Amino acid sequence: MTDQTVKDQTVKNSRVTLGERLEALLIIAEEPVSVMEFATALDEPVESVKEALLKLQKDYDGQNEALDGGPKRGFELREIAGGYRLYSREEHNDLVISFVHADAPAKLSQAALETLAVIAYKQPITRGAIASIRAVNVDSVVRTLVNRGLVNEVGNDPVTGAVLYGTTNLLLEQLGLVSIEDLPPIAPLLDDGLEGFEGEQETF
């Protein structure tokens, strides 16, 4: 890369606001991202990043000072578990769930069923813990289960801040169960009664 190319790229980047760059990262973030992580990724001062995030929050909430308020967005920027992440607003939950269900396939894949079983028996559980049990990446599968309304976020790990997942009432309805405690014991379904589930609770 020539000096001129570097200079041209620097000029180009200078025209992109910090808020725009933050939005580009927020739109793909699947876990809350801390101010420090944003600052490191964008090579910007922590205070500048914090200020830009607060400005985005106000903008999405219809409090843009430059626009004398501006429109309120259907999503919001929440500060949670020591980080920031975009969420659809709670008042639109029914609409989102209805839309996702209408577009969802009728059957779950084997991978989705196995992941759903892990979550059902080990909840609340993080994606990292699920991946450790299944020994595969489960990001896309967990997204599928969330989109189907069978799994949702139930909190954050107090140590790592990672999202914890649990099953929903919709799963209970589809299984014909009153409570998740009505699931059959897992041990008789495993070859040795232990593999894959016993000993994991304290680890995660």
C-alpha positions as a printed Julia matrix, in Angstrom:
204×3 Matrix{Float64}:
   0.0     0.0    0.0
   1.48    3.33  -1.07
   1.67    6.43   1.1
  -0.94    8.07  -1.12
  -3.31    5.11  -0.69
  -2.94    5.29   3.09
  -3.57    9.03   2.96
  -6.65    8.58   0.78
  -8.0     5.9    3.13
  -7.4     8.15   6.14
  -9.31   10.99   4.5
 -12.15    8.63   3.61
 -12.36    7.28   7.17
 -12.38   10.8    8.58
 -15.68   11.43   6.79
 -17.33    8.52   8.6
 -18.6     9.48  12.04
 -17.84    7.51  15.17
 -21.56    6.9   15.55
 -21.75    5.26  12.12
 -18.82    2.99  12.91
 -20.37    2.03  16.22
 -23.64    1.18  14.48
 -21.77   -1.08  12.04
 -20.47   -3.09  15.0
 -23.67   -2.98  17.03
 -25.73   -4.43  14.18
 -23.65   -7.63  14.2
 -23.05   -7.92  17.96
 -24.69  -10.98  19.51
 -23.46  -10.23  23.03
 -23.23   -6.93  24.93
 -20.02   -5.15  23.91
 -18.18   -3.04  26.47
 -17.06    0.53  25.88
 -13.45   -0.65  26.17
 -13.98   -3.29  23.48
 -15.5    -0.71  21.15
 -12.67    1.73  21.86
 -10.06   -0.93  21.11
 -11.76   -2.07  17.9
 -12.22    1.48  16.62
  -8.95    2.87  17.99
 -10.83    5.7   19.67
 -10.66    7.19  23.2
 -12.97    5.52  25.72
 -14.66    8.81  26.59
 -15.39    9.55  22.92
 -16.94    6.11  22.48
 -19.05    6.48  25.63
 -20.3     9.87  24.45
 -21.14    8.52  20.99
 -23.06    5.57  22.48
 -25.13    7.85  24.69
 -25.86   10.03  21.65
 -27.05    6.97  19.72
 -29.27    5.96  22.64
 -30.95    9.37  22.62
 -31.28    9.31  18.84
 -33.04    5.93  18.88
 -35.31    7.12  21.71
 -36.42   10.15  19.67
 -34.35   12.63  21.65
 -32.0    13.87  18.93
 -31.23   17.47  19.9
 -30.17   18.41  16.36
 -33.55   17.26  15.0
 -35.58   18.75  17.84
 -36.48   15.26  18.99
 -36.72   13.14  15.84
 -38.55    9.85  15.35
 -38.44    7.1   17.96
 -36.98    3.9   16.48
 -38.45    0.42  16.71
 -35.24   -0.71  18.36
 -33.2     0.6   21.27
 -29.63    0.57  22.49
 -29.47   -0.97  25.95
 -26.63   -0.88  28.42
 -26.61   -4.33  29.99
 -24.09   -6.63  31.67
 -21.33   -4.07  31.34
 -21.84   -3.55  27.62
 -24.14   -2.26  24.87
 -26.35   -4.12  22.41
 -29.29   -3.37  20.1
 -32.7    -4.84  20.96
 -36.15   -4.51  19.43
 -38.41   -2.54  21.75
 -40.52   -4.53  24.16
 -43.78   -3.09  22.81
 -43.05   -4.79  19.46
 -42.42   -8.29  20.88
 -45.73   -9.74  19.65
 -45.15   -8.38  16.16
 -41.59   -9.75  15.99
 -42.59  -13.18  17.26
 -45.51  -13.36  14.84
 -43.3   -12.4   11.89
 -40.59  -14.89  12.8
 -43.03  -17.74  13.3
 -44.74  -17.07   9.98
 -41.4   -17.37   8.17
 -40.05  -20.31  10.17
 -39.75  -23.81   8.73
 -41.99  -26.5   10.18
 -39.21  -28.8   11.38
 -36.02  -28.33  13.35
 -32.74  -29.83  12.19
 -31.02  -32.52  14.21
 -28.45  -29.97  15.34
 -31.21  -27.64  16.53
 -32.96  -30.45  18.4
 -29.74  -31.46  20.14
 -28.97  -27.86  21.09
 -32.54  -27.35  22.32
 -32.18  -30.45  24.52
 -28.97  -29.09  26.06
 -30.63  -25.77  26.82
 -33.77  -27.41  28.21
 -31.85  -29.62  30.63
 -29.03  -27.23  31.54
 -30.74  -23.8   31.57
 -29.84  -21.09  32.21
 -26.79  -21.63  30.03
 -24.48  -19.58  27.81
 -23.7   -20.3   24.17
 -20.11  -21.04  25.18
 -21.27  -23.71  27.6
 -23.6   -25.21  24.98
 -20.75  -25.29  22.45
 -18.51  -27.0   25.01
 -21.08  -29.73  25.62
 -21.82  -30.28  21.92
 -18.21  -29.71  20.81
 -19.36  -27.57  17.86
 -20.11  -23.92  17.17
 -23.77  -23.29  18.05
 -24.19  -19.6   17.22
 -26.44  -20.06  14.2
 -28.43  -22.85  15.83
 -29.14  -20.79  18.93
 -30.25  -17.9   16.69
 -32.65  -20.29  14.94
 -34.12  -21.42  18.25
 -34.51  -17.82  19.41
 -36.16  -16.88  16.11
 -38.55  -19.81  16.48
 -39.55  -18.55  19.92
 -38.45  -21.78  21.61
 -35.52  -20.18  23.42
 -34.95  -16.68  24.75
 -32.46  -14.64  26.73
 -33.05  -14.98  30.46
 -30.17  -12.92  31.85
 -26.42  -12.58  31.84
 -23.65  -14.57  33.46
 -22.56  -12.56  36.54
 -18.88  -13.27  35.85
 -18.46  -13.04  32.08
 -21.53  -11.01  31.12
 -22.37  -13.6   28.44
 -26.05  -14.01  27.61
 -27.83  -16.86  29.38
 -30.49  -18.79  27.46
 -33.54  -20.7   28.63
 -36.63  -22.28  27.11
 -39.93  -20.47  26.61
 -43.57  -21.21  27.33
 -44.02  -21.9   23.62
 -41.75  -24.95  23.94
 -43.8   -26.19  26.89
 -46.96  -25.75  24.84
 -45.54  -27.69  21.9
 -44.32  -30.48  24.18
 -47.57  -30.54  26.14
 -45.81  -29.85  29.45
 -46.92  -27.74  32.38
 -43.38  -27.06  33.58
 -39.84  -27.72  32.38
 -39.47  -29.97  35.42
 -41.88  -32.35  33.66
 -39.19  -33.27  31.14
 -38.19  -36.94  31.47
 -34.94  -37.67  33.35
 -32.04  -37.46  30.91
 -29.87  -40.19  32.43
 -31.86  -43.2   31.1
 -31.65  -41.75  27.59
 -27.83  -41.74  27.56
 -25.57  -44.74  27.0
 -23.91  -44.51  30.39
 -26.42  -42.28  32.08
 -23.81  -39.57  32.54
 -22.03  -38.58  29.34
 -22.51  -35.0   28.22
 -24.62  -33.73  31.08
 -23.39  -34.86  34.49
 -20.54  -32.82  35.88
 -21.27  -29.81  33.66
 -23.36  -27.81  36.11
 -20.51  -26.73  38.33
 -18.25  -26.09  35.36
 -20.63  -23.5   33.95
